[in-house]
């Protein structure tokens, strides 16, 4: 078949003894199912390095404190009517919504652990947000142009912390200097450059978290907290010199009780339909976010891709959303053709995975959820238990086949296959079948009655399933936690489960050593004489005769 520019779908018809059978992405059937047809998009590919790559997600504040000089101090500033505080005991459990308490993890700590990550077999680091932000999770960006100095380097320090009871951040002069002084921002960016260079030298790629759907009230564009006002390099009102009109004067930004503000790009989606003089501002915002996407995957920063937070929500219309991601892909791939564009998404992502927008997704539907229900019966937030799903091979098989069929092979083989992450309870915690979150059960419940053998079964599936197996920092060491809004658990010092760590390392090296497990064909089937059991074959290439891996 000579392909043109349009994507092409097909299926196979087989005739035997007068009967017609159809073979599609789900398998053999007697009825033609167009929704499960194979399809090809001419010219679409994903980076080879990402296919089957072993990834490792790091929420920096909870990982390793390598430089105590950049730690957030007690009462350094006020965030959501709460004074910031530094956690002195690394093994202290986070409380519910502890977004203003900081453990002190930083990029220097990650740099010091690169050899550990290399020994574990990690090939890609996915960082939760690194840019300037007042929260410990950093999903409410203040400045997309700089690494937060509390993660990076503070070379110019001074000013005062807030007095007890004073939540006016205009008085938070220490925080203001730390996050607006160009010497700190430049030193922090240089540390990131060094970290990426040293990671690359060890064969480890780096993916950044792009939070473009929303920002925060501390953001330099509107500066509700007056952090940027009258600071060098920033125009009055906190808006950078490059902007034509102060962003905070434009209607449409809506403050939430969490302190976050609806996205600049959401406003952009609305404002593009306006007919007034402020039309030029959304265009500037649009171009600015595209420039951010280009900047960090280009020299001297050289990140290897983006994970896009709630990417389907960006903008106020589907048309705007898809056009933005087309433009984003064009800008990023022009700057770095080998960069990966990976989106957070729940549900059908096919309209973004048609070759012109995202490369792939965080694989909730075709990995995390089916595996969690099959092995634990637990919903991924620990919000419910479904005994009917626990050990239900038929449900697991049908779920996997259905959702895997929604991605083209290039997307499927670099989809982020996670058991845990910052938005959900730890998989090991789910093995105890306790329903509820920290607010209801308390932190200690997360590690009560857990099953390491079940965790090992999940890791075995993770390391042999099509996609990019992705560890959430500390999973390999047996860290437990219930769902804590936005934040994540810390790695406990000196309490690692060493047998579980060794098991992870062994399974990772088995995965990396096998072409069949990284990029081979995949067949899932039942045994007729054992209908309660499933079997899977991984085989090099798409045709027979290659090396097979069975599970």
N, C-alpha and C positions, 0 to 999 in steps of 0.2 A: 504494500500500500504506500503510495506517495503522499506524505503528509504535507499540508499547507500550513497556514498560520493558525487555523482554527483547531480547537482541541477535538480529539477523535475518540469515540467510544465503540466498544465491540464486545461480543460474547461468542461462545462456541456452541454449535449445534452438533449433536452426535446422534446418529441413527443406528438402531440395532433391533433386529427382529420386528421391524415395522413401528417401533416406538421412537419418539424423539426426546432427547434429553438436552438440557441446557447447562453449560458450565460457565459460571461467573465468579466474581471475587469471593463469594461466600461458599461456593461448592457446586455440586451437581443437584439438579432439580428437574422436575417434569414440566415446570412452568417458567416462561421467560420473565425475568425480573430486571427491567431496565435500570432500576435504582442501584442494582449491584453490578452493573456492567463494568468491565475494565475500561479505563480511559487514559489517554495520553495527551499531554500538552506539549506541542513542539517547542523546543528551546528551553523548557523548564528543567532546572536541575537544582540540587541542594549541595552544599559543600561536602566533598568526600570525607573530610576530616571529622564531620559531625555525625556521620552514619555509624551507629553503634558505639559512639564515643562514651566513655565513662565520665560522667559529670558529677560535680560536687558543689552543692549550694551552701553559701555562707552568709548568714546574717551577722555582720561584722561585730556589732557591739557585744555579742554573746560568744565569740569564738576564742580570741586570745588577746590579752593586753600586753602589747610589746613596747609601749611608750607611755608611761604614766604621766608624762608632762602635758599630754593633750587631753587628759581626762576631763569630762564635764564636772564642775565643782558644785557643791551644795549651794543652792540659791543663786546659781550663775544667771538664771533667768526664770521667768514664769511661763509655763506651758499648760494651756487649758486650765487656768486657775490653780495650777499646782506648781510648787517650787521644784526645780530640778534637784536631784540628789545623786550622789555617787555611792554605789553599792560597794561596801568594804569587804564583805564576805562573798567570794566568788561562788560558793556553793549554796548561797541563799536562793530559794525558789522565787521566781517572779510572782507577784500577786495579780489579780484580775485587772487588766487595763493599766499596767504599770509603765505607761509610755514615757514618763518623765524621770525614770530611774535608769541609771547608766552603769553598766558593768565595766566599761572601759576598753572593750575590744577595738582594735584598729588595724590599719593596713600593715603597720610594722609587725604586728602579731601574726598576720597572715604570711608576710614575707619570711618570718622566722620559722613558719611551719611548712614551707614549700617542700622541704625534703621529706617531711612526714607524708604529705599528699602524694608526692612522687612514689614513695615506698608503698603506699596504699594502692597505687595503680591509677590515680586520677589523671585524666587527660584534658579536662575542661573545668575551670572554676566559673560558676554562675554566682555573681554577687547580688544580693539584695541591694537596694539603692545606696549609692555612695556620695551623692551630691549634697551640698549644704542643706540642712534641714534641722528643725528644733527637736524632733522626736527621736526615740531610739530605733524606731523601725525605718524612718526616713522616707516614708511614702507620701510626705507632704513637702515637696521640694521648695526650697527658697531660692536656689541659684543653680541652674543646670550647667553653668560654665566652670564650676569648681568642685573639687573633692572637699567634703566637709573637713576643716582643719582638726576637728575632734577625732577624725579617722586618719588624718594626715599628719601635718606638721604645724606646730605653733611656734614660730620663731620671733614673733613680736607680741608680747603679752603685757597686759596692764589693765587699768581700770578697776572697778569695784563690782562685787556681787551685790545682789539685792539685800536690803535689810529685811529682817523677819517681818512678815505681814505686808510687805510692799510688793504688789504684783504689777507695777508699772514698768514695763520693759524699757522705757526711755531712760530709766535709771540703771539699767543692766549694762554698764559701760564696759565691763570685762568681756561679756558675750559679744557686744557690738564690735570691739576691736578684734576679737578672735575670728569672727566670720566675715568681716568686711575689709580688714587690712589686706591690701594686695600682696604684701610679703607672705602672709600666711597662706593665701589662696594659691600663690605661685609655688610655694614650697610644697604644699599638699599635692598639687598637680604633678610636680617633679617626682614626688614619692610614688605616685601611681605609675608614672612612666617607668621608673626603676623596677617596680613590682612586676609590671607586664613583661619587661625585658628579661627579668630573672625567671619568671614563669615560662616564657617562651624557650629560654635556654634549657629548661628541663622537659620540654615537650608538652607543656601545659598551656592551653588556650584560656582566654578570659572573655566572659560575656557580662555585659552591664545590664542593669534593670532600668528601662526607660518608662518613667511614670509621667506620661504626657496627657492623660485624661483629666487629671486634677492636680492641684498644687495646694498651698497652705496660706494661711493668713499672714505668715512671716515672709511670704514670697516678695522678692524685690520689686515685682511689678506693681503691687498695691500697697505693701508695707504698712499694714494696719498697726503693727507693733512699733513702728518708727525706728526700726533697726538700721535702715539704710539712709535715713534722712540726714542730709548735710555731710555724708561721708564721701571721701575722695573717690571719684569714678562713678558716682551715682547722682543723677539729676534730682532736684527737689521733688519730694514725694516718694523717693525711693526707686524711681524708674531710671534704668540705665540710659546713658546719653544717646544711645542709638534710637530710642523710641520717639516718635513724632508727638504723641499725646500721652499724658500720664494714664496708665491702664486703669488705676483705681478710680478714675473719674467717669469711667464708662459704666452704664447700667448693665446689669445682667449677671454680675458676680453674686453668688448667694452663699452666705456663710452657714455652715452646719454647726451643730452643737459640739462636734468633735474638734472644731477649730480649723477644719479643712475648708477650702473654698473651691467651688466648682471650677473646672479646668479653664485655663486660657483657651485651649482648643475647643472646649464646649462653647465658650462665648464666641470663638471664631466661627463655629458652625452656625450659630444664630445670627451673628452680625453680618455674615455674607449675604443674608437676605434683607438687610436693612438698606435704606436709601437715604443716607445722611453722611455728614463729613467724617464720621468716625469709621467709615468703611476701610480707610487706609490702614487703621490699626490692626484689625484682624489679619490683613495681608502680611503685615510686618510680623505678627505673631506666628503665622503660618510658616513664613520663610525662616523665622528664628528657630522654631522647633526642627525644621528640616536641617538647618545648619548644625544644630546640636547633634542630630543623628549622624551627620557627616563627620563632624569634628572628632568625635571620640573613637571612630574606627580608622582614622587617618593618622599619619605621623604628626607629632612624635608620640601620640598616646597608644595607637595601634591595638585597640581592643578588637576582639574577633567576632563581635556581634552584639545583638540586642535581644533581651527578653522584654516584651511589651506588656505592661500592666493593663488589665481590663481593656484590651485593645478594641474590642467590638463596641464599647460604649463611647468612644471618642466622637465628638460632634453631635449635632442634634438631628441628623438625618443619615440614613443608610448611604445615600448618594455621596454626601460629604465624607463620610467615614471611608468608603472604598476609594474615593479619589485621593484622599490624604495618604492612605497606605500605599497606593500606586506610586505617588510622588516620593514617599519615604523610601520605598524599595529602590526606585531609580537613583536617588541621591546616594544612599548607602552602598548599593552595589557598584555604582560608578566609582566611588571613593575606594572601596575595598571589595572586589568581586567575590572574594572568598569569605565574606562576612555572613553570619547566620542571622536570620530574622525569625525569631521564635515568639509566639504570642500566648499570653494567658487567655484561655477561652473554655467556656463550658457549653456543651451542645454542639450542634452541627456547624462546622467551620468551613464547609466546602466552598462557600462563596468567597472566602479569603484565600483558599488554598488552590486556586485555579491557575497559579503560575505567575501572577502579576503583582502579588501583594506579600503575604507571609510565606516563609519557607515551611514552617511547621508550627506545632502547638505544644503546650504542656498537656500531656496525654491523660487527662482525667477520665474521659469517657471510655477509652479503649485500653486503659491500664489501671490507674489507681482505684477507681470505684469498683470494677469487677473483681479485682484481686482482693480488695478489702472485704467485700461482701462474701466472696468464696471462702476465704481463710478465717475470717473473724465474725462475719455476720453484721459488722458494724458499718454504719454510715461514716464517711471520712472525717466528719467533725466530732465524732462520738455523740451525735445527737439522737441516734436511735439504733436499735438492734433488731435485725430481721433473721429469726431462726430458720425461716424457709429458704433463705439465700445461703446460709452457712453450709458449705460442703455440697452445694447443688451444682453438679458438673454440667448439667444441661443448660441451666441459666447462665453459668459462666461462659460456656462455649458460645451460646447464641449472642450474648452481649459482646463478647470479644469479636466474633465474626462480623456482627452488624456494624459496630463502631469502627473497626479497623478498615472496613470496606469504604468508609467515607474519605479516606486519604489515599492519594497516589503513593506509590512505593517510595519515591524520593523523600516525601514528607514523613511517611511512616517510619522510615529507618533512622531518622534523626529526631523523632518525637521524644519529648522528655518524659521518660517512664519513672515516676516517683512513687515511693511508698508513703512518704511524709513530706511536708514542707511547712512554711511559716503560716499558711492559712488554715492548716488542719492539725488535728491531734497526731501525735507520733504513732506510727504503725504498731510499735511494740506496746504502747499503751492500749491500743484497740484490742489487743489479744486478751485483755482481762474482761471484756464485755461490759464495762461500766459505762452507763449512759449518762452524759452530762458534761458540763464544762467546769473550769476552775471556779467560776462564780458560785456554782452549786455544790461541787464536790470537794473543793480545796485541792491544793497542789499535790499533797501526799498520795491521793487516790490514783494518780497517774501511774505509779510504779507498783501498785498492789496487785498481786495475782497475775502478773504478766507471764507469757509463755515464750521463752527464747526459741524452742524448737519450731513454733509456728512462724516466728520471725525469720528463722533460717529457711523455711519453706518459701516464704515470700521473696527472700533474697535470691534463692535459686531460680524462681520464676523470673524475677527482674533481670538477672544476668543471662538468661537464655531466651528471652522474648524479643521480637523485633523492636528496635528502637534504641534510644540512648539511655542506658540505665543511670539514674541520677540519685545520688545519696544526699539527704539533708544532713548537714554537719552534725555529727554526734550519733546518728543512727548506727554507725558501725561500732560505736562504743557502748551501745545499750541505753542511750538517753531516752527518758520517758517524759511526756507532758500531755496534758489535756489541752483543748483549744483555749488559747488566750488571745483575745482580739488583737490582731495585727502583730503582736510580738511573738517571740519564740523562746525556747528554753536555752539555757547555757550548757556548755560542756563541763561536767563536774571534774574538778581536779583530783586525780589519783583514784577515781572510782570507776575506771573503764572496765567493761566486761571484755577481758583479753581473749577468751575463746571465741566470742562473737566477732571481735575485731579480726582475729586470724581467719575466721570463716569468710568474712567479707573479702579479705585480701586474696584468699584462695579462689573464691568465685570470680573475682574481678580478673585475676590473671588467667583463669580458664576462659573467660569471655574474650579477653584481649588476644589470646593465643589462637583463637579459632575464627577463620574467615566465615565459616558457616554460621557461627553465632552472631557475628557482627553484621553481615550483609547477606546471609544466605536465604534461600527459599524457606518458606514456613508452611507446614501442613498440620492442622489440628483435626483429630478424628476420634471416634469412639470405637471400642472393640465390641463386636456383636455379642460375644459370649460374656462380656463384662461391661454392661451398659452404664454402670455407676463409675466407670473409670475413663479418663481421657488420656490420649497419647499425642505427643507432638514430635514432628521431625523437623530439624534444621539441616539444610543441605546446601553446599556450595553451588552457586549459580542457579539458574532457573530450570535446567534440564537434568535428567538422570545421570548416574555414573559418577557423581561427585561424592565428596566426603559427607557423611551424615552425622548429625548429633541428635540423639533421642532423649526425651525426658518422659 
